[in-house]
Amino acid sequence: MKQDIEIAQEAPIRPIAEIGEILGINPGELEPYGKYKAKIPLRFIDEERASKAKLILVTAITPTPAGEGKTTTSIGLAQGLNKLGKKATVVLREPSLGPVFGIKGGAAGGGYSQVIPMEDINLHFTGDISAVEKAHNLLAALIDNNIQLKDGNLGIDPRTISWKRVLDMNERSLRDIVIGLGGTTEGVPRQSGFDITAASEVMATLCLARDLKDLKEKLGNIFIGFTYSDKPVFARELKANGAMAALLKDAIKPNLVQTLEGTPAIIHGGPFANIAQGTNSLIATKTGLSLSEYVVTEAGFASELGAEKFFDIKSRVGNLKTNAVVIVATIRALKYHGGAKLSALQSEDEASLIKGFDNLDKHIENMKYFGFRPLVSINRFDTDTDKEIQLVIDHCATKGIKVAVNESWLRGGDGAIDLAEKVLEAVSDCPDCFKPLYELSWPSEQKIETICKKLYGADHVEYTIKAKSQLDRIDQLGFGNLPVCIAKTQKSLSDDPLKRGRPQGFTVKIREVELSSGAGFIVPIAGTIMRMPGLPATPSAEKIDIDPEGRITGLF
């Protein structure tokens, strides 16, 4: 089998104007970025049309380190729906350079279920993430400049500043740093650090904004810290939000590309689900719903992370109605959660597979909390045996859950026909199923504990004194009615990355709580989750190369 990048480079690619015409956009109305990428103006969002389209969410069981193929499944499903004569669009997040050069590699799908031009999408794309990075760091520079000023100083206490800088790269050495060294003309020394750009509140804010005006207002609401007299300081008081929004004037527009089969694909925004809301922009989803009959979208990592945030945060903000939920499962991940070693996942192992069903069952249960009876999609690998697949099908049948075997990685849209047909059945059964997990009026601790106990399966939630104090302060500032966006490891249902399967009898430890008042949520940080990842022992970057003709290799 050829590598993903070889398949993508050999595939015929249509001019982006032709893809726009599929969606009813005249060529002159697109904003092209070369021959095969374009920005879609925000005026194409039509709330009435969007309310009539069908929205399908793709989530997953707890993944192995390499991921289980949500993007591949989402792309394949959209291609399969189009093969059945439906007008479908896939709407995805933009890849961050951190994972591209780190452990997971690219995020453009795989095999014959990819979005193209694959290299461009994985490497810089249309510059949206760079614009987010610049807008975020502009605010950081304005904060430090204000501290340095003698006239016009807001009196910000440097010890309370929560705003770090960001970089779209895995760089553990920048997690905690000291800035402002070098003397009185070089700034005020203080402890700070870097987060990865996907963890930036600017990214989260961009992805929840309705339009440029709303984005500018939200950026102004970003909390910075306190003055020496204990008054909260927001970005608008530094007059930062106008310039920040100006830097994002093009980044706010969703990007149009295509799949290998010419299915329209809208890719926009890239917050991680383990440290932010983990879904593409609200604008991209609304654009897809305005221009299509069916929209397939995904939420990062597993159901207790991306899907929970998709429903409790994004769906509330955008008044989205989801019509069907797909849970991606793989035989290898089920065996992994049943105790098998990573090195042994390619071997048939009936005992580990059966033990791993507990993890799948929990994710099915999680989606039922939101009112959905999900469909399980087995993302098939070459090493999966018919016996293993039948075991999963038989197990799900005992739960009243339908299963589709997805072979879109190998066969493109044709390999997702069974999945597409079952999704259409699920859509017709669920015109208005969604219900939120909690009420916004509840106290913050009740919201946190509801998520931890229901979706993670925890027995208790434990707060540090620091976290308790931060929650009290957030309530005092008047933000107690915001949804919560828990930052937690993606490697386990619990906050301990070593606990596989379906952990029982554990306590979630909330070590601190951050206020993301621009994005409109609070961020309880559980366990040891980091907002600036590090590179693995053998980074994917070591395999990536380019020849004298500009042909890229090793990207997957």
Secondary structure, DSSP 8 states (H G I E B T S, - for coil): ---HHHHHHHS----HHHHHHHTT--GGGSEESSSS-EE--GGG--HHHHHHSEEEEEEESS--TT---HHHHHHHHHHHHHHTT--EEEEE----HHHHHSSS---SEETTEEEESHHHHHTTTTSHHHHHHHHHHHHHHHHHHHHH-SSS---B-GGG----EEESS--GGGSSEEE--SSGGG---EEE-EEEGGG-HHHHHHTT-SSHHHHHHHHHT-EEEEBTTS-EEEGGGGT-HHHHHHHTTTTTS-EEEEETT--EEEE-----TTTS--B--HHHHHHHHHH-SEEEEEBSSSIIIIIHHIIIIIHHHHT----EEEEEE-HHHHHHHTT--GGGTTS--HHHHHHTHHHHHHHHHHHHHTT---EEEEE--TT--HHHHHHHHHHHHHTT--EEEE-HHHHGGGGGHHHHHHHHHHHHH-SS----SS-TTS-HHHHHHHIIIIII--SEEEE-HHHHHHHHHHHHTT-TTS-B--B--SSSSSS-TT--SS--S-EEEEEEEEEETTTTEEEEEETT--SS----SS-GGGG-EE-TT--EES--
